[in-house]
Amino acid sequence: MFDFEYSFHWLTVWHVFPEMLSAALVTIQVAVLSMIFGLIVAIFLVFISTNKKLKKEKNGYIK
């Protein structure tokens, strides 16, 4: 049913491997920065919140 006659070109991969590594590094940097930014926004929203339950949890977490 599935008869593929495809040969993967590993030589091409080895030629662009440094660029692939640098792209992976950029991806990791973006992921870490977005997690940090999201954490900062979440903490800010908890501090300005008027919800009593969130304030209790915030006070318990800080203490």
mmCIF file of the N, C-alpha and C atoms, coordinates in Angstrom:
data_MODEL
# 
_entry.id   MODEL 
# 
loop_
_atom_site.group_PDB 
_atom_site.id 
_atom_site.type_symbol 
_atom_site.label_atom_id 
_atom_site.label_alt_id 
_atom_site.label_comp_id 
_atom_site.label_asym_id 
_atom_site.label_entity_id 
_atom_site.label_seq_id 
_atom_site.pdbx_PDB_ins_code 
_atom_site.Cartn_x 
_atom_site.Cartn_y 
_atom_site.Cartn_z 
_atom_site.occupancy 
_atom_site.B_iso_or_equiv 
_atom_site.pdbx_formal_charge 
_atom_site.auth_seq_id 
_atom_site.auth_comp_id 
_atom_site.auth_asym_id 
_atom_site.auth_atom_id 
_atom_site.pdbx_PDB_model_num 
ATOM 1   N N  . MET A 1 1  ? 0.835   -1.194 0.000  1.00 0.00 ? 1  MET A N  1 
ATOM 2   C CA . MET A 1 1  ? 0.000   0.000  0.000  1.00 0.00 ? 1  MET A CA 1 
ATOM 3   C C  . MET A 1 1  ? 0.878   1.255  0.000  1.00 0.00 ? 1  MET A C  1 
ATOM 4   N N  . PHE A 1 2  ? 1.808   1.328  0.937  1.00 0.00 ? 2  PHE A N  1 
ATOM 5   C CA . PHE A 1 2  ? 2.692   2.478  1.000  1.00 0.00 ? 2  PHE A CA 1 
ATOM 6   C C  . PHE A 1 2  ? 4.065   2.063  0.508  1.00 0.00 ? 2  PHE A C  1 
ATOM 7   N N  . ASP A 1 3  ? 4.356   2.413  -0.684 1.00 0.00 ? 3  ASP A N  1 
ATOM 8   C CA . ASP A 1 3  ? 5.649   2.059  -1.241 1.00 0.00 ? 3  ASP A CA 1 
ATOM 9   C C  . ASP A 1 3  ? 6.397   3.350  -1.581 1.00 0.00 ? 3  ASP A C  1 
ATOM 10  N N  . PHE A 1 4  ? 7.163   3.828  -0.602 1.00 0.00 ? 4  PHE A N  1 
ATOM 11  C CA . PHE A 1 4  ? 7.912   5.054  -0.792 1.00 0.00 ? 4  PHE A CA 1 
ATOM 12  C C  . PHE A 1 4  ? 9.325   4.725  -1.238 1.00 0.00 ? 4  PHE A C  1 
ATOM 13  N N  . GLU A 1 5  ? 9.753   5.422  -2.211 1.00 0.00 ? 5  GLU A N  1 
ATOM 14  C CA . GLU A 1 5  ? 11.138  5.291  -2.629 1.00 0.00 ? 5  GLU A CA 1 
ATOM 15  C C  . GLU A 1 5  ? 11.797  6.644  -2.411 1.00 0.00 ? 5  GLU A C  1 
ATOM 16  N N  . TYR A 1 6  ? 12.070  6.924  -1.159 1.00 0.00 ? 6  TYR A N  1 
ATOM 17  C CA . TYR A 1 6  ? 12.648  8.211  -0.794 1.00 0.00 ? 6  TYR A CA 1 
ATOM 18  C C  . TYR A 1 6  ? 13.943  7.965  -0.043 1.00 0.00 ? 6  TYR A C  1 
ATOM 19  N N  . SER A 1 7  ? 14.924  8.719  -0.389 1.00 0.00 ? 7  SER A N  1 
ATOM 20  C CA . SER A 1 7  ? 16.214  8.623  0.272  1.00 0.00 ? 7  SER A CA 1 
ATOM 21  C C  . SER A 1 7  ? 16.513  9.959  0.936  1.00 0.00 ? 7  SER A C  1 
ATOM 22  N N  . PHE A 1 8  ? 16.723  9.935  2.238  1.00 0.00 ? 8  PHE A N  1 
ATOM 23  C CA . PHE A 1 8  ? 16.999  11.172 2.968  1.00 0.00 ? 8  PHE A CA 1 
ATOM 24  C C  . PHE A 1 8  ? 18.412  11.640 2.664  1.00 0.00 ? 8  PHE A C  1 
ATOM 25  N N  . HIS A 1 9  ? 18.574  12.908 2.453  1.00 0.00 ? 9  HIS A N  1 
ATOM 26  C CA . HIS A 1 9  ? 19.870  13.478 2.079  1.00 0.00 ? 9  HIS A CA 1 
ATOM 27  C C  . HIS A 1 9  ? 20.594  13.979 3.329  1.00 0.00 ? 9  HIS A C  1 
ATOM 28  N N  . TRP A 1 10 ? 21.346  13.094 3.962  1.00 0.00 ? 10 TRP A N  1 
ATOM 29  C CA . TRP A 1 10 ? 22.045  13.446 5.192  1.00 0.00 ? 10 TRP A CA 1 
ATOM 30  C C  . TRP A 1 10 ? 23.160  14.461 4.970  1.00 0.00 ? 10 TRP A C  1 
ATOM 31  N N  . LEU A 1 11 ? 23.734  14.477 3.808  1.00 0.00 ? 11 LEU A N  1 
ATOM 32  C CA . LEU A 1 11 ? 24.809  15.418 3.529  1.00 0.00 ? 11 LEU A CA 1 
ATOM 33  C C  . LEU A 1 11 ? 24.317  16.857 3.637  1.00 0.00 ? 11 LEU A C  1 
ATOM 34  N N  . THR A 1 12 ? 23.110  17.103 3.196  1.00 0.00 ? 12 THR A N  1 
ATOM 35  C CA . THR A 1 12 ? 22.518  18.437 3.313  1.00 0.00 ? 12 THR A CA 1 
ATOM 36  C C  . THR A 1 12 ? 22.332  18.812 4.771  1.00 0.00 ? 12 THR A C  1 
ATOM 37  N N  . VAL A 1 13 ? 21.912  17.863 5.571  1.00 0.00 ? 13 VAL A N  1 
ATOM 38  C CA . VAL A 1 13 ? 21.720  18.118 7.004  1.00 0.00 ? 13 VAL A CA 1 
ATOM 39  C C  . VAL A 1 13 ? 23.047  18.491 7.651  1.00 0.00 ? 13 VAL A C  1 
ATOM 40  N N  . TRP A 1 14 ? 24.104  17.782 7.321  1.00 0.00 ? 14 TRP A N  1 
ATOM 41  C CA . TRP A 1 14 ? 25.405  18.074 7.930  1.00 0.00 ? 14 TRP A CA 1 
ATOM 42  C C  . TRP A 1 14 ? 25.945  19.428 7.496  1.00 0.00 ? 14 TRP A C  1 
ATOM 43  N N  . HIS A 1 15 ? 25.588  19.865 6.299  1.00 0.00 ? 15 HIS A N  1 
ATOM 44  C CA . HIS A 1 15 ? 26.045  21.171 5.831  1.00 0.00 ? 15 HIS A CA 1 
ATOM 45  C C  . HIS A 1 15 ? 25.354  22.317 6.575  1.00 0.00 ? 15 HIS A C  1 
ATOM 46  N N  . VAL A 1 16 ? 24.110  22.133 6.951  1.00 0.00 ? 16 VAL A N  1 
ATOM 47  C CA . VAL A 1 16 ? 23.367  23.201 7.630  1.00 0.00 ? 16 VAL A CA 1 
ATOM 48  C C  . VAL A 1 16 ? 23.247  22.964 9.133  1.00 0.00 ? 16 VAL A C  1 
ATOM 49  N N  . PHE A 1 17 ? 23.987  21.997 9.648  1.00 0.00 ? 17 PHE A N  1 
ATOM 50  C CA . PHE A 1 17 ? 23.884  21.665 11.071 1.00 0.00 ? 17 PHE A CA 1 
ATOM 51  C C  . PHE A 1 17 ? 24.217  22.841 11.994 1.00 0.00 ? 17 PHE A C  1 
ATOM 52  N N  . PRO A 1 18 ? 25.255  23.648 11.733 1.00 0.00 ? 18 PRO A N  1 
ATOM 53  C CA . PRO A 1 18 ? 25.511  24.803 12.611 1.00 0.00 ? 18 PRO A CA 1 
ATOM 54  C C  . PRO A 1 18 ? 24.346  25.796 12.654 1.00 0.00 ? 18 PRO A C  1 
ATOM 55  N N  . GLU A 1 19 ? 23.707  26.024 11.519 1.00 0.00 ? 19 GLU A N  1 
ATOM 56  C CA . GLU A 1 19 ? 22.554  26.916 11.502 1.00 0.00 ? 19 GLU A CA 1 
ATOM 57  C C  . GLU A 1 19 ? 21.383  26.326 12.283 1.00 0.00 ? 19 GLU A C  1 
ATOM 58  N N  . MET A 1 20 ? 21.231  25.009 12.190 1.00 0.00 ? 20 MET A N  1 
ATOM 59  C CA . MET A 1 20 ? 20.164  24.350 12.948 1.00 0.00 ? 20 MET A CA 1 
ATOM 60  C C  . MET A 1 20 ? 20.408  24.466 14.450 1.00 0.00 ? 20 MET A C  1 
ATOM 61  N N  . LEU A 1 21 ? 21.656  24.339 14.875 1.00 0.00 ? 21 LEU A N  1 
ATOM 62  C CA . LEU A 1 21 ? 21.973  24.494 16.294 1.00 0.00 ? 21 LEU A CA 1 
ATOM 63  C C  . LEU A 1 21 ? 21.723  25.916 16.775 1.00 0.00 ? 21 LEU A C  1 
ATOM 64  N N  . SER A 1 22 ? 22.092  26.892 15.968 1.00 0.00 ? 22 SER A N  1 
ATOM 65  C CA . SER A 1 22 ? 21.851  28.278 16.383 1.00 0.00 ? 22 SER A CA 1 
ATOM 66  C C  . SER A 1 22 ? 20.355  28.573 16.433 1.00 0.00 ? 22 SER A C  1 
ATOM 67  N N  . ALA A 1 23 ? 19.583  27.983 15.532 1.00 0.00 ? 23 ALA A N  1 
ATOM 68  C CA . ALA A 1 23 ? 18.127  28.160 15.565 1.00 0.00 ? 23 ALA A CA 1 
ATOM 69  C C  . ALA A 1 23 ? 17.528  27.494 16.802 1.00 0.00 ? 23 ALA A C  1 
ATOM 70  N N  . ALA A 1 24 ? 18.073  26.340 17.189 1.00 0.00 ? 24 ALA A N  1 
ATOM 71  C CA . ALA A 1 24 ? 17.595  25.673 18.401 1.00 0.00 ? 24 ALA A CA 1 
ATOM 72  C C  . ALA A 1 24 ? 17.903  26.518 19.628 1.00 0.00 ? 24 ALA A C  1 
ATOM 73  N N  . LEU A 1 25 ? 19.064  27.161 19.648 1.00 0.00 ? 25 LEU A N  1 
ATOM 74  C CA . LEU A 1 25 ? 19.417  28.034 20.767 1.00 0.00 ? 25 LEU A CA 1 
ATOM 75  C C  . LEU A 1 25 ? 18.468  29.224 20.850 1.00 0.00 ? 25 LEU A C  1 
ATOM 76  N N  . VAL A 1 26 ? 18.136  29.807 19.728 1.00 0.00 ? 26 VAL A N  1 
ATOM 77  C CA . VAL A 1 26 ? 17.185  30.925 19.712 1.00 0.00 ? 26 VAL A CA 1 
ATOM 78  C C  . VAL A 1 26 ? 15.818  30.463 20.207 1.00 0.00 ? 26 VAL A C  1 
ATOM 79  N N  . THR A 1 27 ? 15.405  29.275 19.826 1.00 0.00 ? 27 THR A N  1 
ATOM 80  C CA . THR A 1 27 ? 14.119  28.735 20.276 1.00 0.00 ? 27 THR A CA 1 
ATOM 81  C C  . THR A 1 27 ? 14.097  28.563 21.788 1.00 0.00 ? 27 THR A C  1 
ATOM 82  N N  . ILE A 1 28 ? 15.181  28.051 22.346 1.00 0.00 ? 28 ILE A N  1 
ATOM 83  C CA . ILE A 1 28 ? 15.266  27.879 23.802 1.00 0.00 ? 28 ILE A CA 1 
ATOM 84  C C  . ILE A 1 28 ? 15.260  29.231 24.496 1.00 0.00 ? 28 ILE A C  1 
ATOM 85  N N  . GLN A 1 29 ? 15.974  30.207 23.954 1.00 0.00 ? 29 GLN A N  1 
ATOM 86  C CA . GLN A 1 29 ? 16.003  31.541 24.551 1.00 0.00 ? 29 GLN A CA 1 
ATOM 87  C C  . GLN A 1 29 ? 14.617  32.181 24.542 1.00 0.00 ? 29 GLN A C  1 
ATOM 88  N N  . VAL A 1 30 ? 13.911  32.064 23.445 1.00 0.00 ? 30 VAL A N  1 
ATOM 89  C CA . VAL A 1 30 ? 12.554  32.632 23.359 1.00 0.00 ? 30 VAL A CA 1 
ATOM 90  C C  . VAL A 1 30 ? 11.620  31.944 24.347 1.00 0.00 ? 30 VAL A C  1 
ATOM 91  N N  . ALA A 1 31 ? 11.736  30.627 24.486 1.00 0.00 ? 31 ALA A N  1 
ATOM 92  C CA . ALA A 1 31 ? 10.877  29.889 25.416 1.00 0.00 ? 31 ALA A CA 1 
ATOM 93  C C  . ALA A 1 31 ? 11.139  30.313 26.859 1.00 0.00 ? 31 ALA A C  1 
ATOM 94  N N  . VAL A 1 32 ? 12.411  30.441 27.233 1.00 0.00 ? 32 VAL A N  1 
ATOM 95  C CA . VAL A 1 32 ? 12.748  30.839 28.602 1.00 0.00 ? 32 VAL A CA 1 
ATOM 96  C C  . VAL A 1 32 ? 12.286  32.266 28.874 1.00 0.00 ? 32 VAL A C  1 
ATOM 97  N N  . LEU A 1 33 ? 12.528  33.174 27.938 1.00 0.00 ? 33 LEU A N  1 
ATOM 98  C CA . LEU A 1 33 ? 12.091  34.567 28.135 1.00 0.00 ? 33 LEU A CA 1 
ATOM 99  C C  . LEU A 1 33 ? 10.574  34.673 28.223 1.00 0.00 ? 33 LEU A C  1 
ATOM 100 N N  . SER A 1 34 ? 9.850   33.892 27.445 1.00 0.00 ? 34 SER A N  1 
ATOM 101 C CA . SER A 1 34 ? 8.390   33.948 27.524 1.00 0.00 ? 34 SER A CA 1 
ATOM 102 C C  . SER A 1 34 ? 7.878   33.391 28.846 1.00 0.00 ? 34 SER A C  1 
ATOM 103 N N  . MET A 1 35 ? 8.550   32.358 29.384 1.00 0.00 ? 35 MET A N  1 
ATOM 104 C CA . MET A 1 35 ? 8.145   31.838 30.703 1.00 0.00 ? 35 MET A CA 1 
ATOM 105 C C  . MET A 1 35 ? 8.398   32.882 31.788 1.00 0.00 ? 35 MET A C  1 
ATOM 106 N N  . ILE A 1 36 ? 9.537   33.552 31.717 1.00 0.00 ? 36 ILE A N  1 
ATOM 107 C CA . ILE A 1 36 ? 9.850   34.585 32.705 1.00 0.00 ? 36 ILE A CA 1 
ATOM 108 C C  . ILE A 1 36 ? 8.856   35.733 32.599 1.00 0.00 ? 36 ILE A C  1 
ATOM 109 N N  . PHE A 1 37 ? 8.574   36.171 31.385 1.00 0.00 ? 37 PHE A N  1 
ATOM 110 C CA . PHE A 1 37 ? 7.615   37.256 31.184 1.00 0.00 ? 37 PHE A CA 1 
ATOM 111 C C  . PHE A 1 37 ? 6.230   36.862 31.687 1.00 0.00 ? 37 PHE A C  1 
ATOM 112 N N  . GLY A 1 38 ? 5.798   35.648 31.393 1.00 0.00 ? 38 GLY A N  1 
ATOM 113 C CA . GLY A 1 38 ? 4.500   35.177 31.866 1.00 0.00 ? 38 GLY A CA 1 
ATOM 114 C C  . GLY A 1 38 ? 4.424   35.113 33.379 1.00 0.00 ? 38 GLY A C  1 
ATOM 115 N N  . LEU A 1 39 ? 5.508   34.689 34.014 1.00 0.00 ? 39 LEU A N  1 
ATOM 116 C CA . LEU A 1 39 ? 5.546   34.643 35.476 1.00 0.00 ? 39 LEU A CA 1 
ATOM 117 C C  . LEU A 1 39 ? 5.456   36.042 36.074 1.00 0.00 ? 39 LEU A C  1 
ATOM 118 N N  . ILE A 1 40 ? 6.163   36.992 35.476 1.00 0.00 ? 40 ILE A N  1 
ATOM 119 C CA . ILE A 1 40 ? 6.116   38.371 35.964 1.00 0.00 ? 40 ILE A CA 1 
ATOM 120 C C  . ILE A 1 40 ? 4.706   38.944 35.821 1.00 0.00 ? 40 ILE A C  1 
ATOM 121 N N  . VAL A 1 41 ? 4.076   38.709 34.684 1.00 0.00 ? 41 VAL A N  1 
ATOM 122 C CA . VAL A 1 41 ? 2.715   39.207 34.474 1.00 0.00 ? 41 VAL A CA 1 
ATOM 123 C C  . VAL A 1 41 ? 1.753   38.561 35.463 1.00 0.00 ? 41 VAL A C  1 
ATOM 124 N N  . ALA A 1 42 ? 1.882   37.260 35.701 1.00 0.00 ? 42 ALA A N  1 
ATOM 125 C CA . ALA A 1 42 ? 0.996   36.567 36.641 1.00 0.00 ? 42 ALA A CA 1 
ATOM 126 C C  . ALA A 1 42 ? 1.175   37.099 38.056 1.00 0.00 ? 42 ALA A C  1 
ATOM 127 N N  . ILE A 1 43 ? 2.415   37.303 38.474 1.00 0.00 ? 43 ILE A N  1 
ATOM 128 C CA . ILE A 1 43 ? 2.657   37.839 39.817 1.00 0.00 ? 43 ILE A CA 1 
ATOM 129 C C  . ILE A 1 43 ? 2.092   39.248 39.937 1.00 0.00 ? 43 ILE A C  1 
ATOM 130 N N  . PHE A 1 44 ? 2.282   40.062 38.899 1.00 0.00 ? 44 PHE A N  1 
ATOM 131 C CA . PHE A 1 44 ? 1.734   41.415 38.907 1.00 0.00 ? 44 PHE A CA 1 
ATOM 132 C C  . PHE A 1 44 ? 0.215   41.387 39.022 1.00 0.00 ? 44 PHE A C  1 
ATOM 133 N N  . LEU A 1 45 ? -0.433  40.501 38.277 1.00 0.00 ? 45 LEU A N  1 
ATOM 134 C CA . LEU A 1 45 ? -1.894  40.422 38.327 1.00 0.00 ? 45 LEU A CA 1 
ATOM 135 C C  . LEU A 1 45 ? -2.388  39.961 39.691 1.00 0.00 ? 45 LEU A C  1 
ATOM 136 N N  . VAL A 1 46 ? -1.646  39.090 40.346 1.00 0.00 ? 46 VAL A N  1 
ATOM 137 C CA . VAL A 1 46 ? -2.041  38.660 41.691 1.00 0.00 ? 46 VAL A CA 1 
ATOM 138 C C  . VAL A 1 46 ? -1.913  39.822 42.670 1.00 0.00 ? 46 VAL A C  1 
ATOM 139 N N  . PHE A 1 47 ? -0.873  40.620 42.545 1.00 0.00 ? 47 PHE A N  1 
ATOM 140 C CA . PHE A 1 47 ? -0.682  41.732 43.471 1.00 0.00 ? 47 PHE A CA 1 
ATOM 141 C C  . PHE A 1 47 ? -1.724  42.830 43.288 1.00 0.00 ? 47 PHE A C  1 
ATOM 142 N N  . ILE A 1 48 ? -2.215  43.046 42.085 1.00 0.00 ? 48 ILE A N  1 
ATOM 143 C CA . ILE A 1 48 ? -3.212  44.101 41.894 1.00 0.00 ? 48 ILE A CA 1 
ATOM 144 C C  . ILE A 1 48 ? -4.639  43.571 41.988 1.00 0.00 ? 48 ILE A C  1 
ATOM 145 N N  . SER A 1 49 ? -4.785  42.281 42.206 1.00 0.00 ? 49 SER A N  1 
ATOM 146 C CA . SER A 1 49 ? -6.109  41.677 42.248 1.00 0.00 ? 49 SER A CA 1 
ATOM 147 C C  . SER A 1 49 ? -6.854  42.090 43.513 1.00 0.00 ? 49 SER A C  1 
ATOM 148 N N  . THR A 1 50 ? -8.177  42.183 43.380 1.00 0.00 ? 50 THR A N  1 
ATOM 149 C CA . THR A 1 50 ? -9.021  42.471 44.534 1.00 0.00 ? 50 THR A CA 1 
ATOM 150 C C  . THR A 1 50 ? -9.735  41.214 45.032 1.00 0.00 ? 50 THR A C  1 
ATOM 151 N N  . ASN A 1 51 ? -9.459  40.092 44.414 1.00 0.00 ? 51 ASN A N  1 
ATOM 152 C CA . ASN A 1 51 ? -10.056 38.826 44.795 1.00 0.00 ? 51 ASN A CA 1 
ATOM 153 C C  . ASN A 1 51 ? -9.456  38.378 46.135 1.00 0.00 ? 51 ASN A C  1 
ATOM 154 N N  . LYS A 1 52 ? -10.321 38.133 47.121 1.00 0.00 ? 52 LYS A N  1 
ATOM 155 C CA . LYS A 1 52 ? -9.845  37.789 48.461 1.00 0.00 ? 52 LYS A CA 1 
ATOM 156 C C  . LYS A 1 52 ? -9.109  36.454 48.491 1.00 0.00 ? 52 LYS A C  1 
ATOM 157 N N  . LYS A 1 53 ? -9.588  35.494 47.715 1.00 0.00 ? 53 LYS A N  1 
ATOM 158 C CA . LYS A 1 53 ? -8.935  34.195 47.699 1.00 0.00 ? 53 LYS A CA 1 
ATOM 159 C C  . LYS A 1 53 ? -7.511  34.311 47.146 1.00 0.00 ? 53 LYS A C  1 
ATOM 160 N N  . LEU A 1 54 ? -7.344  35.077 46.074 1.00 0.00 ? 54 LEU A N  1 
ATOM 161 C CA . LEU A 1 54 ? -6.004  35.270 45.522 1.00 0.00 ? 54 LEU A CA 1 
ATOM 162 C C  . LEU A 1 54 ? -5.102  35.995 46.514 1.00 0.00 ? 54 LEU A C  1 
ATOM 163 N N  . LYS A 1 55 ? -5.651  36.967 47.240 1.00 0.00 ? 55 LYS A N  1 
ATOM 164 C CA . LYS A 1 55 ? -4.842  37.704 48.221 1.00 0.00 ? 55 LYS A CA 1 
ATOM 165 C C  . LYS A 1 55 ? -4.389  36.789 49.361 1.00 0.00 ? 55 LYS A C  1 
ATOM 166 N N  . LYS A 1 56 ? -5.279  35.878 49.797 1.00 0.00 ? 56 LYS A N  1 
ATOM 167 C CA . LYS A 1 56 ? -4.906  34.936 50.852 1.00 0.00 ? 56 LYS A CA 1 
ATOM 168 C C  . LYS A 1 56 ? -3.799  34.015 50.377 1.00 0.00 ? 56 LYS A C  1 
ATOM 169 N N  . GLU A 1 57 ? -3.943  33.521 49.149 1.00 0.00 ? 57 GLU A N  1 
ATOM 170 C CA . GLU A 1 57 ? -2.905  32.647 48.595 1.00 0.00 ? 57 GLU A CA 1 
ATOM 171 C C  . GLU A 1 57 ? -1.588  33.399 48.399 1.00 0.00 ? 57 GLU A C  1 
ATOM 172 N N  . LYS A 1 58 ? -1.686  34.646 47.978 1.00 0.00 ? 58 LYS A N  1 
ATOM 173 C CA . LYS A 1 58 ? -0.486  35.456 47.805 1.00 0.00 ? 58 LYS A CA 1 
ATOM 174 C C  . LYS A 1 58 ? 0.210   35.654 49.149 1.00 0.00 ? 58 LYS A C  1 
ATOM 175 N N  . ASN A 1 59 ? -0.543  36.005 50.160 1.00 0.00 ? 59 ASN A N  1 
ATOM 176 C CA . ASN A 1 59 ? 0.044   36.228 51.486 1.00 0.00 ? 59 ASN A CA 1 
ATOM 177 C C  . ASN A 1 59 ? 0.638   34.946 52.046 1.00 0.00 ? 59 ASN A C  1 
ATOM 178 N N  . GLY A 1 60 ? -0.017  33.827 51.833 1.00 0.00 ? 60 GLY A N  1 
ATOM 179 C CA . GLY A 1 60 ? 0.525   32.549 52.294 1.00 0.00 ? 60 GLY A CA 1 
ATOM 180 C C  . GLY A 1 60 ? 1.773   32.165 51.542 1.00 0.00 ? 60 GLY A C  1 
ATOM 181 N N  . TYR A 1 61 ? 1.836   32.485 50.271 1.00 0.00 ? 61 TYR A N  1 
ATOM 182 C CA . TYR A 1 61 ? 3.016   32.129 49.474 1.00 0.00 ? 61 TYR A CA 1 
ATOM 183 C C  . TYR A 1 61 ? 4.201   33.011 49.853 1.00 0.00 ? 61 TYR A C  1 
ATOM 184 N N  . ILE A 1 62 ? 3.944   34.278 50.115 1.00 0.00 ? 62 ILE A N  1 
ATOM 185 C CA . ILE A 1 62 ? 5.031   35.199 50.464 1.00 0.00 ? 62 ILE A CA 1 
ATOM 186 C C  . ILE A 1 62 ? 5.572   34.906 51.847 1.00 0.00 ? 62 ILE A C  1 
ATOM 187 N N  . LYS A 1 63 ? 4.685   34.586 52.797 1.00 0.00 ? 63 LYS A N  1 
ATOM 188 C CA . LYS A 1 63 ? 5.123   34.344 54.165 1.00 0.00 ? 63 LYS A CA 1 
ATOM 189 C C  . LYS A 1 63 ? 5.709   32.954 54.225 1.00 0.00 ? 63 LYS A C  1 
# 
